[in-house]
Amino acid sequence: MTLSTLLAVLLSSVSSAPACAIDRLIYQLPGAPGVTAGFARQRVRTSYSSDLVFWMTTPRRTYWFAFSAPNGYGGTFISPDIDPRVARQKTDAELDAEDRDVAQGDEELIALEFDAFHADLTSYDAPPRSSDPAPARLFARRLGSSLWYNPVGLSGGDAAARQEAIPIAMFKPLRCRGLAH
């Protein structure tokens, strides 16, 4: 099989995401039927990189992640965050104080590489935003190892978080949901 044939086969198996808003599409991780993911809107003040957060639900809990992106070819990263519904109930001063506490804490900040792909498998140039079409695939290679080796850090410091195993795979579109997450 030639390289061009292989690429054609790979691209033919990647379909576009269903026609729904980016924050209404639910993704599933192949090989882990209980693991879903998606995007939810957040206050722009909370993260200047995107007006969305990334969420992932496992059989045990939901994890929330904010986006960041350094200048140049640094790529997109996700870091543990709080549920945007909780953040909406806090003032800017409260959120700023929490950010300062995290920045001054002893724990190492978690930043996991994150890639969103179009149907032709080209990657998004920046973190996804609510005005973008829903990605055809999502990939965060270190999510699985972080979930296994540092579930407390990944959960934003919740001591009740426990190890979970998920495969290294790309999240695929599953379905549109009726209500915002």
Backbone bond lengths (Angstrom), bond angles and torsions (degrees), N, CA, C in turn:
res aa  C-N    CA-C-N  psi(-1)  N-CA   C-N-CA  omega(-1)  CA-C   N-CA-C  phi
1 M - - - 1.449 - - 1.520 108.16 -
2 T 1.315 116.43 130.71 1.457 120.69 179.55 1.523 110.09 -79.79
3 L 1.323 114.57 163.18 1.462 119.98 179.67 1.527 110.70 -62.26
4 S 1.320 117.93 -40.21 1.465 119.89 -179.71 1.530 111.26 -66.04
5 T 1.336 117.73 -35.37 1.464 120.89 176.56 1.526 110.31 -66.46
6 L 1.326 115.60 -43.72 1.460 120.45 178.89 1.529 110.65 -60.58
7 L 1.331 116.96 -45.37 1.464 119.90 178.64 1.520 111.60 -63.09
8 A 1.306 117.07 -39.73 1.468 120.54 178.55 1.527 110.85 -62.04
9 V 1.338 117.07 -41.27 1.464 121.25 178.66 1.527 109.85 -64.83
10 L 1.334 116.32 -44.95 1.468 119.64 179.68 1.520 111.62 -61.92
11 L 1.325 116.82 -45.85 1.462 119.94 -178.90 1.519 112.29 -66.99
12 S 1.313 117.67 -32.70 1.462 119.40 179.92 1.521 111.65 -69.23
13 S 1.340 116.94 -22.81 1.462 119.55 -179.88 1.529 112.47 -87.14
14 V 1.338 117.17 -7.74 1.458 121.18 178.93 1.522 108.14 -102.19
15 S 1.302 115.44 108.62 1.456 119.22 179.01 1.522 109.31 -97.37
16 S 1.303 115.57 162.94 1.459 120.15 175.51 1.522 109.05 -66.11
17 A 1.300 114.66 158.36 1.462 119.76 176.41 1.527 109.11 -69.84
18 P 1.330 118.14 153.09 1.468 120.50 175.84 1.527 110.63 -55.43
19 A 1.296 116.29 154.93 1.464 121.41 -176.85 1.528 110.49 -78.77
20 C 1.311 116.06 83.43 1.462 121.27 172.62 1.526 107.53 -147.18
21 A 1.297 116.67 163.89 1.460 121.17 -179.83 1.523 109.89 -60.26
22 I 1.310 115.37 150.12 1.468 121.35 -176.29 1.536 111.98 -55.97
23 D 1.333 117.59 -34.30 1.468 119.50 -178.16 1.531 112.77 -87.82
24 R 1.324 116.89 10.33 1.474 120.42 176.58 1.523 112.31 -117.09
25 L 1.323 116.86 -5.05 1.457 120.56 -179.15 1.527 110.26 -87.75
26 I 1.311 116.02 132.09 1.465 121.79 176.24 1.522 107.80 -105.07
27 Y 1.315 115.64 133.45 1.461 123.15 178.87 1.521 109.26 -107.26
28 Q 1.340 116.27 154.53 1.457 121.19 176.10 1.512 109.01 -126.70
29 L 1.328 115.58 145.85 1.454 121.48 178.33 1.525 108.41 -92.22
30 P 1.346 118.52 115.37 1.472 120.19 178.82 1.529 110.84 -56.50
31 G 1.304 116.07 138.25 1.458 121.12 -178.96 1.512 113.62 85.76
32 A 1.322 117.17 -2.56 1.469 121.67 -179.62 1.525 107.83 -142.59
33 P 1.334 117.78 76.58 1.471 120.56 -173.73 1.524 114.79 -57.88
34 G 1.314 118.95 -22.73 1.460 121.44 -179.90 1.515 113.66 -89.24
35 V 1.334 117.50 4.58 1.466 120.97 -177.38 1.528 109.30 -110.22
36 T 1.324 115.55 115.33 1.457 121.52 177.58 1.522 108.81 -123.79
37 A 1.324 115.22 165.95 1.461 119.86 -178.18 1.516 109.08 -153.43
38 G 1.312 114.46 169.55 1.451 120.18 177.14 1.510 110.82 176.33
39 F 1.309 114.69 -165.14 1.455 121.55 -178.57 1.523 109.55 -123.35
40 A 1.320 116.05 150.06 1.463 122.12 174.95 1.526 107.36 -135.56
41 R 1.318 115.95 147.94 1.465 119.91 178.90 1.524 109.97 -74.38
42 Q 1.332 114.29 150.39 1.455 120.74 177.22 1.515 109.40 -140.07
43 R 1.313 115.52 168.48 1.466 120.02 174.69 1.519 108.31 -65.55
44 V 1.313 117.62 131.98 1.467 120.92 -178.21 1.523 110.75 -60.49
45 R 1.305 118.28 -32.67 1.451 121.99 179.81 1.523 112.06 -58.78
46 T 1.311 117.27 -29.25 1.455 121.52 -176.64 1.530 111.14 -68.90
47 S 1.307 118.50 -37.82 1.462 122.30 178.07 1.519 108.14 -147.04
48 Y 1.316 115.54 120.74 1.465 118.97 -176.85 1.524 112.16 -79.66
49 S 1.325 118.21 -11.48 1.464 121.07 -179.41 1.523 112.47 -75.82
50 S 1.327 117.59 -30.16 1.457 121.05 -176.74 1.520 109.96 -158.26
51 D 1.324 115.35 153.61 1.463 119.99 173.97 1.534 110.25 -92.90
52 L 1.334 115.68 14.65 1.465 122.00 178.05 1.517 110.47 -122.47
53 V 1.314 115.41 156.96 1.457 122.22 165.04 1.528 106.39 -117.13
54 F 1.309 116.07 158.32 1.459 122.60 175.69 1.520 106.42 -101.68
55 W 1.327 117.48 135.27 1.466 121.08 176.09 1.525 108.72 -122.61
56 M 1.305 115.27 150.24 1.462 122.05 174.68 1.520 108.05 -137.83
57 T 1.318 115.72 127.48 1.457 121.03 178.61 1.520 108.90 -109.43
58 T 1.322 115.40 129.26 1.457 122.48 176.52 1.535 106.87 -111.31
59 P 1.312 117.79 176.91 1.464 118.06 176.40 1.539 113.83 -59.06
60 R 1.342 118.02 -18.69 1.467 120.28 -176.67 1.520 115.52 -101.37
61 R 1.352 118.31 -32.25 1.467 119.77 -172.90 1.520 111.31 -167.24
62 T 1.334 116.02 174.53 1.459 122.46 172.42 1.520 108.15 -109.43
63 Y 1.320 115.12 132.48 1.466 123.14 177.04 1.524 107.58 -106.84
64 W 1.335 116.12 142.60 1.466 122.32 -179.87 1.517 109.05 -119.86
65 F 1.350 116.24 142.02 1.462 120.86 -176.86 1.528 110.54 -137.95
66 A 1.328 115.47 136.57 1.463 121.95 172.99 1.529 108.38 -93.51
67 F 1.319 116.24 154.24 1.460 121.71 178.26 1.518 110.99 -95.02
68 S 1.327 115.01 148.93 1.458 121.55 169.16 1.521 107.12 -144.21
69 A 1.316 115.39 157.66 1.460 120.55 179.80 1.523 109.15 -154.13
70 P 1.327 116.68 115.95 1.464 118.47 176.35 1.529 110.08 -72.25
71 N 1.309 116.60 165.90 1.465 120.51 177.87 1.523 110.73 -68.83
72 G 1.308 115.84 155.78 1.461 120.85 176.22 1.507 112.94 79.29
73 Y 1.316 116.52 -138.99 1.462 122.63 -175.49 1.525 112.61 -94.55
74 G 1.308 117.32 27.26 1.458 120.72 -176.72 1.512 114.34 -69.04
75 G 1.332 118.04 -27.91 1.456 120.99 -178.77 1.512 112.34 90.92
76 T 1.320 115.08 -173.10 1.459 122.49 -179.90 1.521 108.78 -108.84
77 F 1.317 116.28 141.82 1.457 122.37 179.98 1.531 109.42 -129.28
78 I 1.332 116.15 153.58 1.459 121.80 171.85 1.520 108.42 -119.82
79 S 1.318 115.50 143.73 1.463 122.56 178.57 1.517 108.59 -133.51
80 P 1.337 117.56 147.99 1.466 120.21 179.93 1.525 111.70 -53.14
81 D 1.326 115.13 140.61 1.459 121.53 -178.35 1.525 107.84 -144.65
82 I 1.325 116.29 179.95 1.461 120.34 177.30 1.523 109.64 -100.46
83 D 1.284 115.38 160.39 1.457 123.18 176.32 1.531 108.25 -54.60
84 P 1.338 118.37 126.48 1.469 119.13 -178.07 1.524 113.80 -61.50
85 R 1.323 117.36 -22.00 1.465 119.36 176.20 1.521 110.01 -68.19
86 V 1.329 117.43 -34.56 1.464 121.93 176.41 1.523 109.51 -72.52
87 A 1.335 116.52 -41.44 1.465 120.48 -179.25 1.524 111.60 -62.01
88 R 1.329 117.48 -35.09 1.474 120.56 -179.99 1.527 111.76 -63.64
89 Q 1.318 117.22 -23.47 1.457 120.75 -178.81 1.525 112.38 -85.26
90 K 1.345 117.35 -6.16 1.463 121.32 -178.27 1.519 110.30 -102.68
91 T 1.319 114.96 153.67 1.466 119.87 176.67 1.521 109.06 -80.80
92 D 1.323 115.91 164.49 1.462 120.05 176.10 1.532 110.31 -59.74
93 A 1.314 117.58 -38.88 1.470 121.09 179.92 1.533 110.78 -62.60
94 E 1.322 117.12 -42.35 1.478 120.20 178.13 1.527 111.15 -63.57
95 L 1.326 116.45 -43.13 1.462 120.08 178.76 1.527 111.14 -65.30
96 D 1.344 117.10 -40.33 1.461 120.81 177.86 1.529 110.81 -62.63
97 A 1.332 117.33 -41.09 1.469 121.31 179.05 1.527 110.63 -63.45
98 E 1.323 116.98 -41.65 1.465 120.41 177.80 1.525 111.13 -64.10
99 D 1.336 116.88 -40.44 1.463 120.46 177.53 1.524 110.73 -62.03
100 R 1.341 117.08 -41.52 1.469 120.42 178.21 1.521 110.56 -64.17
101 D 1.335 117.51 -41.31 1.464 120.88 179.05 1.524 110.78 -61.09
102 V 1.314 117.24 -42.71 1.464 120.95 178.95 1.521 110.08 -65.13
103 A 1.330 117.04 -44.41 1.465 121.11 -178.11 1.522 111.57 -64.28
104 Q 1.347 117.75 -30.69 1.455 121.40 -178.44 1.526 112.71 -93.35
105 G 1.317 117.39 -5.07 1.458 121.45 -176.79 1.517 112.99 -71.36
106 D 1.325 114.59 169.65 1.458 121.25 -179.15 1.523 112.42 -82.91
107 E 1.323 117.24 -19.01 1.458 120.05 -175.85 1.522 111.52 -76.35
108 E 1.308 114.70 143.75 1.456 120.61 176.66 1.522 109.06 -72.67
109 L 1.322 116.18 134.53 1.451 120.06 178.54 1.529 109.54 -68.44
110 I 1.305 116.44 138.14 1.458 121.86 179.77 1.518 108.39 -95.98
111 A 1.310 116.54 125.69 1.463 122.33 175.69 1.527 107.12 -135.99
112 L 1.325 116.25 110.20 1.463 122.10 -177.77 1.524 110.13 -103.73
113 E 1.324 116.52 135.77 1.459 120.33 176.94 1.525 109.05 -61.54
114 F 1.326 115.88 140.54 1.462 121.77 -177.97 1.519 108.36 -138.74
115 D 1.321 116.30 132.24 1.459 121.02 178.28 1.517 109.90 -128.11
116 A 1.315 115.09 134.26 1.465 122.82 172.86 1.526 106.19 -113.76
117 F 1.339 116.31 136.30 1.459 120.83 -175.40 1.526 112.27 -121.28
118 H 1.325 114.66 143.89 1.463 121.94 170.39 1.531 107.74 -76.81
119 A 1.325 117.45 172.40 1.468 121.83 -179.35 1.531 112.52 -60.88
120 D 1.342 117.58 -27.58 1.469 119.83 178.58 1.532 111.97 -87.01
121 L 1.331 116.53 10.31 1.468 125.79 178.65 1.527 113.90 67.79
122 T 1.326 118.05 16.98 1.455 119.54 168.35 1.524 106.53 -81.54
123 S 1.314 115.63 145.31 1.462 118.60 -175.55 1.521 111.45 -88.65
124 Y 1.316 114.89 156.18 1.466 121.28 173.74 1.529 107.40 -66.26
125 D 1.325 116.62 144.38 1.465 121.16 -179.14 1.516 113.12 -79.62
126 A 1.324 116.79 -17.32 1.462 122.16 -175.10 1.524 108.10 -147.78
127 P 1.323 117.64 170.01 1.464 119.15 176.55 1.525 110.75 -56.51
128 P 1.331 117.72 143.41 1.465 120.67 179.01 1.534 111.06 -59.62
129 R 1.331 114.75 145.40 1.466 122.19 177.36 1.520 108.65 -126.80
130 S 1.311 116.58 163.22 1.464 120.73 -176.53 1.528 112.37 -62.84
131 S 1.321 118.40 -22.55 1.463 121.47 179.39 1.533 112.65 -84.08
132 D 1.331 117.96 -7.50 1.479 122.34 -179.86 1.520 111.04 -81.95
133 P 1.334 116.22 153.77 1.473 118.06 169.99 1.532 108.59 -68.07
134 A 1.307 116.50 153.44 1.468 120.31 179.62 1.531 109.74 -64.36
135 P 1.330 117.94 133.89 1.463 120.54 178.24 1.531 112.03 -63.10
136 A 1.327 115.09 152.04 1.465 121.27 177.41 1.526 111.26 -81.34
137 R 1.318 117.27 -26.18 1.465 122.43 178.39 1.524 108.57 -149.25
138 L 1.344 115.45 151.60 1.463 123.18 175.43 1.516 108.01 -127.98
139 F 1.335 116.37 143.95 1.462 119.43 -179.44 1.516 110.09 -145.72
140 A 1.313 116.34 127.67 1.463 123.33 174.35 1.532 106.41 -138.57
141 R 1.309 115.89 87.70 1.460 122.50 -170.78 1.527 113.42 -53.03
142 R 1.315 118.53 -40.67 1.460 120.99 -173.98 1.531 114.08 -86.68
143 L 1.324 118.17 4.16 1.470 119.55 177.58 1.527 110.50 -59.88
144 G 1.313 117.18 -45.38 1.464 121.14 -177.55 1.516 112.62 -62.42
145 S 1.329 116.92 -48.23 1.471 119.08 -178.96 1.525 111.10 -67.20
146 S 1.329 117.54 -35.48 1.467 120.08 177.78 1.523 110.98 -68.30
147 L 1.324 116.24 -37.38 1.462 120.62 178.16 1.531 110.53 -65.68
148 W 1.312 116.58 -31.30 1.464 121.00 179.83 1.532 111.77 -83.02
149 Y 1.334 117.88 -47.44 1.459 121.33 -173.02 1.525 114.87 -92.19
150 N 1.338 118.18 -19.53 1.462 119.73 -176.99 1.535 111.42 -146.57
151 P 1.327 117.25 57.63 1.467 118.41 -178.72 1.531 112.81 -64.55
152 V 1.319 118.18 -31.14 1.464 120.99 179.53 1.532 109.50 -66.96
153 G 1.321 117.44 -45.18 1.460 121.02 177.45 1.517 112.07 -63.78
154 L 1.320 115.90 -41.10 1.462 120.77 -179.05 1.530 111.45 -66.71
155 S 1.335 116.33 -28.05 1.464 120.43 -179.61 1.524 112.18 -87.37
156 G 1.315 117.26 5.80 1.461 120.24 -179.66 1.516 112.92 82.02
157 G 1.336 117.19 20.43 1.455 121.08 176.38 1.509 115.43 102.41
158 D 1.308 118.88 7.44 1.468 121.79 179.67 1.531 109.31 -73.06
159 A 1.324 116.82 110.68 1.457 122.23 -177.18 1.531 112.67 -64.18
160 A 1.319 118.00 -16.49 1.466 121.32 178.97 1.530 112.41 -80.97
161 A 1.334 117.80 -9.42 1.471 120.53 -179.28 1.524 109.91 -64.85
162 R 1.314 116.68 139.24 1.466 122.92 -178.25 1.518 110.54 -124.33
163 Q 1.337 115.00 157.17 1.465 121.16 177.92 1.511 111.79 -55.30
164 E 1.330 114.51 142.55 1.456 121.55 171.95 1.521 107.16 -141.95
165 A 1.310 116.13 149.74 1.459 120.84 178.82 1.527 109.58 -110.27
166 I 1.333 115.36 130.30 1.460 120.48 172.91 1.525 107.60 -134.13
167 P 1.325 117.64 150.72 1.464 120.11 -179.39 1.532 111.75 -74.80
168 I 1.317 115.60 160.49 1.455 121.14 171.27 1.521 105.85 -83.48
169 A 1.313 117.01 111.64 1.465 122.09 -177.50 1.512 108.98 -161.32
170 M 1.314 116.04 167.25 1.463 121.84 175.83 1.523 109.49 -89.66
171 F 1.328 115.85 134.17 1.460 119.69 173.36 1.530 108.32 -68.18
172 K 1.340 115.90 135.27 1.463 122.51 179.77 1.525 109.44 -114.31
173 P 1.340 117.39 147.10 1.477 119.24 177.65 1.519 111.11 -58.52
174 L 1.307 116.20 136.26 1.459 122.03 179.25 1.530 110.48 -108.29
175 R 1.351 115.51 -56.72 1.468 119.26 -177.88 1.511 109.22 -169.39
176 C 1.320 114.58 164.62 1.472 120.33 173.19 1.521 107.28 -87.94
177 R 1.305 116.42 147.16 1.460 120.07 175.71 1.509 109.23 -109.26
178 G 1.320 114.91 155.02 1.455 120.03 -175.64 1.500 114.74 -76.33
179 L 1.322 117.78 -36.78 1.456 121.62 -175.72 1.519 110.12 -115.35
180 A 1.309 116.58 149.28 1.458 121.16 177.21 1.516 109.68 -63.72
181 H 1.321 117.38 145.07 1.472 123.36 -178.68 1.489 110.14 -74.42
